[in-house]
């Protein structure tokens, strides 16, 4: 179905992360989807606590109290026909079900897997309770969801497995849609259609005196989280620094804009290594704050290569690296570790170089290949231009809009006993997690 005219339906998007001038992935996703979905529906974007956005918007931007989210949102979502959210608590999920509002669970970020890496440097009890909390949250979303958004075919396979394990994917559920198209929509992170244009093209050189015009910038977009491998990228620069001075590695962010997100051990280790090996502000540069969303373009556009390196684990297999969308947007050749869906796309479409896990030598060779081989790099840039359109926010939103207008919903059979058990386990895990966090502090 082609979605054209604006529907009378009201779609509410509930974002759990900060939305404003400084945003990480979830905030960016919900802000951009709100803008694009408002071409099809009346849209309300609900954001935690406050925001600093002053621009005129074509949708309603509504703050809610994050400490009393379920109660406050229960009042404010009145009038919504559809709710899209990553993870809602049981009281709000129940209220949405009673009101016969359609709930689309946005599971583009498989948190139950990601949290295994996020808590890697915590004690065993805290790791287990944090995992339990996220697992039971996922189980609740699946129990109440009328439809699921995921970022890739790999994620669709993962969630199909969870549905089977929870006995949701049984005969009755299967018969409604044997290919499960009524229950899944591929809706990855997106990128803007208009190419990036720097507001201050000299921002990089002005802020970091060790970077000179003419240097080849290797751009690490976003933060340094525990599931990434920044050390291999830094060690590659260490190799190159012994024979050339014109290649620099720039990390866009160190600290998450959401104060509730803890500091990452991977970030600390990366900084300490670069410092102890005398690479800081010579070959490796860290931006210690969090760059405002619109200002990241000033650092993105002068760069020569976008890099994303990670480890060989299950998080990698089901991840969708949102920062790579910026590399596509800016037409940057990429250096990616193998194992995730973007590495597969990179190899298939020749968008850069895919390297092995924890392989500084391969990264160093890839950097020189892209920097020095103009013919090779020119072809990569042409290939990137050919795949950009598949990831435009307009295309992502259009898929979601078609799902809503075609009523592609397939709610699981509702079991009150099952939901009560999940709710009990969810809150029990939350209490344990908070207790362990308090002990840690």
C-alpha positions in Angstrom: 0.0 0.0 0.0 1.3 3.5 -0.9 0.8 5.9 2.0 0.0 9.3 0.7 -2.7 11.4 2.4 -2.3 12.3 6.0 -4.3 9.9 8.2 -6.6 11.0 11.1 -4.8 8.5 13.3 -2.7 9.9 16.2 0.6 8.1 16.7 2.5 8.6 20.0 6.2 7.9 20.2 7.6 7.4 23.7 11.3 8.0 24.1 13.1 6.9 27.2 16.3 8.7 26.5 17.2 12.4 26.4 15.9 14.5 23.4 17.4 17.9 22.7 20.5 19.5 21.3 22.7 16.7 22.7 21.3 13.3 21.9 22.5 9.7 21.7 21.0 7.0 19.4 17.5 6.5 20.9 16.8 10.3 21.2 18.0 10.8 17.6 15.8 7.9 16.3 12.6 9.1 18.0 13.1 12.7 17.0 13.7 11.9 13.4 10.9 9.4 13.2 8.5 11.9 14.7 9.4 14.4 12.0 8.9 11.9 9.2 5.8 10.1 10.6 4.1 13.5 11.0 3.8 13.6 7.2 1.4 10.7 7.5 -0.3 11.1 10.9 -0.8 13.4 13.8 2.2 12.7 16.0 3.1 13.2 19.6 6.6 12.7 20.8 6.9 12.1 24.6 10.3 12.8 26.0 11.6 12.4 29.6 11.5 15.5 31.9 12.6 18.4 29.7 14.2 19.4 26.4 15.9 22.4 24.9 14.5 22.3 21.4 13.3 25.7 20.3 12.7 25.1 16.6 9.2 25.0 15.2 8.1 21.4 14.7 5.4 19.6 12.8 4.5 17.4 15.7 3.8 17.8 19.4 6.8 17.5 21.7 5.5 16.7 25.2 7.6 16.1 28.4 6.7 13.5 31.0 8.0 12.9 34.5 10.5 10.0 34.2 10.2 9.2 37.9 6.5 8.5 37.5 6.5 7.6 33.9 3.7 5.1 33.8 1.2 7.3 35.6 2.1 10.5 33.9 2.2 9.0 30.4 -1.1 7.2 31.1 -2.7 10.6 31.3 -0.8 12.2 28.4 -1.2 9.5 25.8 -5.0 10.0 25.8 -6.2 10.3 22.2 -3.4 8.2 20.7 -4.4 5.3 18.4 -0.9 3.8 18.2 2.0 3.8 20.6 5.6 3.2 19.5 8.1 2.6 22.3 11.2 0.6 23.2 10.3 -0.6 26.6 7.3 0.3 28.7 6.5 -0.8 32.3 3.6 -3.2 33.1 1.1 -0.5 34.4 1.3 1.5 31.1 1.3 -1.6 29.0 -1.9 -2.8 30.7 -3.5 0.7 30.3 -2.7 0.7 26.6 -4.2 -2.8 26.2 -7.4 -1.8 28.1 -7.8 1.3 25.9 -7.5 -0.9 22.8 -4.5 1.3 21.6 -2.2 -0.6 19.3 1.3 -1.1 20.7 4.3 -1.3 18.4 7.4 -2.5 20.3 10.5 -0.9 18.9 13.1 -3.5 19.5 15.8 -2.2 17.1 18.3 -2.4 20.0 18.4 -5.9 21.5 19.0 -4.8 25.1 18.9 -8.2 26.6 22.1 -9.0 24.6 23.7 -5.6 24.8 23.5 -5.5 28.6 25.8 -8.6 28.8 28.6 -6.3 27.6 27.3 -3.1 29.3 27.7 -4.8 32.7 30.9 -6.7 32.0 32.9 -4.8 34.6 30.2 -5.2 37.3 30.0 -7.9 40.0 28.2 -11.2 39.3 25.1 -10.4 41.3 24.6 -7.0 39.6 25.2 -8.5 36.2 22.6 -11.2 36.7 19.9 -8.9 38.2 20.5 -6.3 35.4 20.2 -9.1 32.8 17.0 -10.4 34.5 15.5 -7.0 34.5 16.1 -6.5 30.8 15.0 -10.0 29.9 11.7 -9.8 31.7 11.2 -6.3 30.2 11.6 -7.8 26.7 9.2 -10.7 27.6 6.6 -8.2 28.7 6.9 -6.1 25.5 6.5 -9.3 23.5 3.5 -10.4 25.5 1.7 -7.0 24.9 3.0 -6.1 21.4 0.7 -5.9 18.4 3.7 -5.5 16.1 7.5 -5.4 16.4 10.1 -3.1 14.7 13.6 -4.5 14.4 16.7 -3.2 12.6 17.7 -6.2 10.4 16.9 -9.6 9.2 19.3 -11.0 11.8 17.3 -9.3 14.5 14.1 -10.7 13.1 15.6 -14.2 13.4 16.6 -13.5 17.0 13.2 -12.2 18.1 11.5 -15.1 16.2 13.6 -17.5 18.4 12.6 -15.6 21.5 8.9 -15.9 20.5 9.3 -19.6 19.9 11.0 -20.0 23.3 8.2 -18.2 25.0 5.6 -20.3 23.2 4.1 -17.2 21.6 5.1 -18.6 18.2 2.6 -21.5 18.4 0.1 -22.9 15.9 -2.6 -20.1 16.4 0.0 -17.3 16.1 1.8 -19.0 13.2 -1.5 -19.5 11.2 -2.2 -15.7 11.2 0.9 -15.1 9.2 3.2 -18.0 8.4 6.0 -15.6 7.3 5.3 -13.3 10.3 5.1 -10.2 8.1 2.1 -9.1 10.1 4.2 -9.1 13.2 7.6 -7.7 12.0 8.7 -4.6 10.2 12.3 -4.0 9.4 12.9 -0.4 10.5 16.5 0.3 11.1 18.2 3.5 12.2 18.1 6.1 9.4 20.0 9.0 7.8 19.0 12.4 6.5 18.3 12.8 2.8 20.1 16.1 2.5 23.9 15.7 2.5 25.8 17.0 5.5 27.0 20.6 5.4 29.3 21.9 8.1 28.3 25.1 10.0 31.9 25.7 11.0 34.2 23.8 8.6 37.2 24.8 10.7 35.9 23.4 14.0 38.2 20.5 14.2 41.4 22.4 13.7 40.2 25.2 16.0 39.5 22.8 18.9 42.5 20.5 18.4 45.7 22.2 17.5 47.5 18.9 16.9 45.3 18.3 13.9 46.4 20.2 10.8 44.6 20.9 7.6 45.6 18.2 5.1 45.7 15.5 7.8 43.7 12.4 7.1 41.1 12.1 9.9 39.9 8.6 11.0 36.5 9.4 12.6 35.0 7.3 15.4 31.4 8.4 15.7 29.5 8.3 19.0 30.8 7.1 22.3 33.2 4.4 23.4 31.1 1.6 24.9 32.2 -1.7 26.4 31.2 -3.7 23.4 33.6 -1.7 21.1 37.3 -2.3 20.6 38.9 1.2 20.5 42.3 -0.2 21.5 42.8 -1.9 18.1 42.1 1.4 16.3 44.5 3.2 18.6 47.2 0.6 18.1 46.8 0.9 14.4 47.5 4.6 14.7 50.5 3.7 16.8 51.8 1.5 13.9 51.3 4.2 11.3 52.8 7.0 13.5 56.2 5.3 13.2 56.3 6.0 9.4 53.9 9.0 8.7 52.6 12.0 10.5 49.4 12.9 8.5 46.9 10.3 9.9 45.0 11.2 13.0 42.3 9.3 15.0 39.4 11.3 16.4 36.9 10.0 19.0 33.7 12.1 18.8 32.4 11.4 22.3 33.5 9.9 25.7 30.7 10.5 28.1 27.0 9.7 27.3 24.6 12.8 27.4 22.3 10.9 29.7 23.8 11.1 33.2 22.1 7.8 34.2 24.4 6.0 31.8 27.6 5.0 33.6 31.1 5.7 32.5 32.5 2.8 30.4 35.6 0.9 31.2 36.4 0.7 27.5 36.6 4.5 27.3 38.9 4.7 30.4 41.2 1.9 29.0 41.4 3.6 25.6 42.4 6.9 27.1 44.9 5.4 29.4 46.5 3.5 26.6 46.8 6.5 24.3 48.2 8.6 27.2 50.8 6.0 28.4 51.9 5.5 24.8 52.3 9.3 24.2 49.7 9.3 21.4 47.3 11.8 23.0 46.9 15.1 21.1 49.5 14.0 18.6 47.9 11.1 16.8 44.8 10.3 18.9 42.3 12.9 19.9 39.4 12.6 22.4 36.4 14.9 22.5 35.6 14.6 26.2 32.1 16.1 26.2 29.1 15.0 24.0 28.9 16.9 20.8 25.5 18.6 20.1 23.5 16.6 17.6 23.7 19.2 14.8 27.3 20.1 15.5 28.7 16.6 14.8 28.6 17.5 11.1 31.5 19.9 11.7 33.7 17.0 12.7 32.2 14.5 10.3 32.6 16.3 7.0 36.4 16.9 7.2 37.1 13.2 7.9 38.5 10.7 5.5 37.4 7.4 7.0 34.7 6.3 9.4 35.8 3.5 11.7 33.9 1.0 13.9 35.7 -1.9 15.6 34.2 -4.4 18.0 34.7 -7.9 19.5 33.8 -11.4 18.5 30.6 -12.0 20.6 26.9 -12.4 20.3 26.2 -8.7 20.8 28.1 -8.1 17.6 26.1 -10.6 15.6 22.7 -9.0 16.4 23.8 -5.3 16.7 23.0 -2.5 14.3 25.7 0.1 14.6 23.8 3.4 14.4 27.0 5.5 14.0 27.7 3.9 10.7 24.7 5.7 9.2 26.6 8.9 9.7 29.5 7.4 7.7 27.1 6.5 4.9 25.5 10.0 5.1 28.8 11.7 4.7 30.0 9.3 2.0 33.0 8.1 4.2 34.8 4.9 3.2 34.6 2.6 6.2 36.8 0.3 8.2 34.6 -2.2 10.1 35.3 -5.3 12.1 33.7 -8.4 10.6 30.7 -10.1 12.2 27.8 -7.6 12.2 25.2 -6.8 9.6 26.9 -3.6 8.4 30.2 -5.5 7.9 28.2 -7.9 5.6 26.8 -4.9 3.7 30.2 -3.3 3.5 31.7 -6.4 1.9 28.7 -7.1 -0.4 28.5 -3.5 -1.7 32.2 -2.6 -1.4 31.8 0.3 0.9 35.2 0.1 2.6 37.4 -2.5 4.2 36.3 -5.3 6.6 39.0 -6.5 9.1 39.3 -9.3 11.5 38.7 -9.1 15.2 41.3 -7.3 17.3 43.6 -6.8 14.3 45.6 -3.5 14.5 47.9 -4.5 11.6 44.9 -5.0 9.3 43.4 -1.7 10.4 46.6 0.1 9.7 46.8 -1.5 6.2 43.2 -0.6 5.5 43.8 3.0 6.5 46.7 3.4 4.1 44.8 1.6 1.3 41.9 4.0 1.6 44.1 7.1 2.1 46.6 6.4 -0.7 44.7 4.5 -3.4 42.6 7.2 -5.0 41.0 4.9 -7.6 39.9 2.4 -4.9 38.5 5.2 -2.7 36.7 6.9 -5.6 34.8 3.6 -6.4 33.9 3.2 -2.7 32.3 6.6 -2.6 30.3 5.8 -5.7 29.1 2.6 -4.1 28.1 4.4 -0.9 26.0 6.9 -2.9 24.1 3.9 -4.3 23.0 2.5 -1.0 22.2 5.7 0.9 18.6 5.9 -0.2 17.8 2.6 1.4 18.5 4.2 4.8 16.8 7.6 4.5 14.6 8.4 7.5 11.8 8.9 4.9 12.1 5.3 3.8 12.2 3.9 7.4 9.1 6.0 8.4 7.3 5.0 5.2 7.6 1.3 6.1 6.2 2.0 9.6 3.4 4.2 8.2 2.4 1.4 5.8 2.3 -1.1 8.7 0.0 1.2 10.6 -2.3 2.1 7.8 -2.6 -1.6 6.7 -3.4 -2.6 10.3 -0.6 -5.2 10.2 -1.1 -6.3 13.7 -1.0 -9.7 15.3 -1.3 -9.6 19.1 -0.2 -12.7 20.9 -2.8 -14.7 22.9 -3.2 -12.8 26.2 -2.6 -14.9 29.3 -3.3 -13.0 32.5 -1.4 -15.6 34.6 1.6 -15.3 32.3 1.6 -11.5 32.5 1.2 -11.5 36.2 4.2 -13.9 36.6 6.3 -11.8 34.2 5.4 -8.6 36.1 6.4 -10.2 39.4 9.7 -11.3 38.0 10.3 -8.0 36.3 9.8 -6.0 39.6 11.8 -8.6 41.6 14.7 -8.2 39.2 14.4 -4.4 39.4 14.6 -4.4 43.2 17.6 -6.7 43.1 19.3 -4.5 40.5 18.7 -1.3 42.5 19.9 -2.9 45.7 23.1 -4.1 44.0 23.6 -0.7 42.5 23.3 1.0 45.9 25.8 -1.5 47.3 28.2 -0.7 44.5 28.0 3.1 45.2 
